[in-house]
Amino acid sequence: MIKCREVMTQDPVCCLASDRVATVAELMRAHDIGAVPVVNDPTMKQLIGIVTDRDLALRVVSQGRDIETTTVAHVMTPNPWASSASDDVEDVLRIMAQHQVRRVPITVEDGQLVGIIAQADVATRLHNPPTTAAVIAEISQPA
C-alpha cells in the first residue's frame, strides 16, 4: 500500500486565522496553489482550518467583502478532514470522494500539519490511471 507521506506535499504553505484574505490570495498566486491550511501558530502548526480559492470566491468576492480587512477566520472551513502521514492513500481517496474535497491536510498524532495531498498529487504520483481517473471523476461530481 502507498502511504500518504509518499505522495503528499511536505511542509505546505500555511496561514493564520488572523491573516488578511488579501495575504492568503497572494500566497495562492505566488505558490500556484488552490488551498492554504490554517494553523494556530507558525511554529507549532496545529491545523485549525483550511481556506480554498472557492472559499474566497463564495465568501469574499460574491459577498462584496473587503479583502484588506476580512480575515481568514471569517472565510475558512474550520476543522477540515485530515489524514495521517502513515495512512494509506486509498483512505484519503475515499475521504476526497465521500466529502467531495480536492485537498486533504496531513497531520501527525498531535494535530501538527506536516503535509497536504491534493487531487493533482494523486493524479500525477500514482501509477494506476483507471483508478485515479475514477476517483477524480467521483470527487468532481456536483454535490
N, C-alpha and C positions, 0 to 999 in steps of 0.2 A: 504494500500500500504506500502511496505517496503521501507524505506528511506536509502540513501547511508550511512549515519552515522551509521546505524545498521550493515552493513557488511564490511565497509572499515577498512583497517589497519590504525590506527591513528598514527600521528607523524612519518611518514615514514623516513627512511634513505634518505638523500638528499646530493647533492654536489653542487659545484660552477662551473661555466663555465671555470674558470681559473685552476681548478684541473687537474692533470695529468691523463691520461687514465689508467695508472697503478694503481693509487689510487682508481679509480672507480671500476676497475676489482677486486681489493682486497675487496672492500666493498660488491660487489656482492657475492664473495666467502664466506666471513665471515658471511654474513647475509642470505645466501642461497636465493638470490633474483635475478630476471632477468631484473630488470629495476630500475633506480635511477632518481628521479625527479631532475631537475637542478633549483636552486634558485639564486636570485640576491645577497642575503645576508644571512648569517646563522641565524641572529636574526629575520629579517623581513619575510624571506621565501616567497618572491614573486616568483611565478612559472614563469620561462622563457623558460624551455625546459624539455626534458626527454632523457635519454640515456639508450639503451637496450643492452642486450647481443648480439642481432642481429646487432645493430649498430657497436659494437666492432668488430664483425666478418667481416662485409662487408666494413666498413670504415677505419678499422685499420689493422687487420691481413691480409686480402686479398690484401691490397694495400702496404703491407710491411712498414707501418709507425712505428716509434719508440714509444713504449708505455711510455717511460720515458720522452719524450719531447712533444708528442702530447697532446693537451689539450682537455677537454670535449667540448669546444666551437667549435672545428673543426669537431666533430662527432655527436653531439646531434641533436635531432629533435627540432627545435625552435617552440614555441607557440603550444604545443600539445593540443589536445582536452581535455577539463577538464569539470567536473561537480561540482555541489554544494552539500554540505552535506545534504541539505534538498530536493534534487531531488529524484524522485522515482528510485529505482534500475532498473526498466524496461526501463527507459530512458537511463541509462548507458549501458544496454544490447543492445539497439538499436544503440548507438554510436559504441560500440565494433563491432557489426555485420556490420554496414554500412561502417566503416572505417577499418575493419579487424585489430583491435588492441586488444591486450590481457590485457592491463592495462590502466586505466584512472585515472589521478590525480584528487583529490577532493580539491576544494578551497572554501574560503569564498568570500563574495562580493568584497573585495578589491584585490582579486587575491592571497591572502596568502594561501600557501599549508597547509592543515590540515590532509590529508589522501591520500590513493590510493586504488583503487579497482582493483584487478587482476582477471583474469579468474578463478583462483583457489579459490578465495574468494567466487565467485558466485557459483561455483560447490559445495563447502563444506558447505556453510552457508544458502543456500536457500533450501527449503524443497519441491521442485516441480521437481523431476527428469526428466520427459519428456520435460518440458520447458527448463531446464538447459542443457540437452543433445542437444536439437535442437539449442540453442544459441551457444554452444561450437562448434558444427559441422559447423554452419554458419561462425563463426569467423575464423575457421581453413581452410576454402576454399581458394585455391590459388587465388591471385588477377588476 
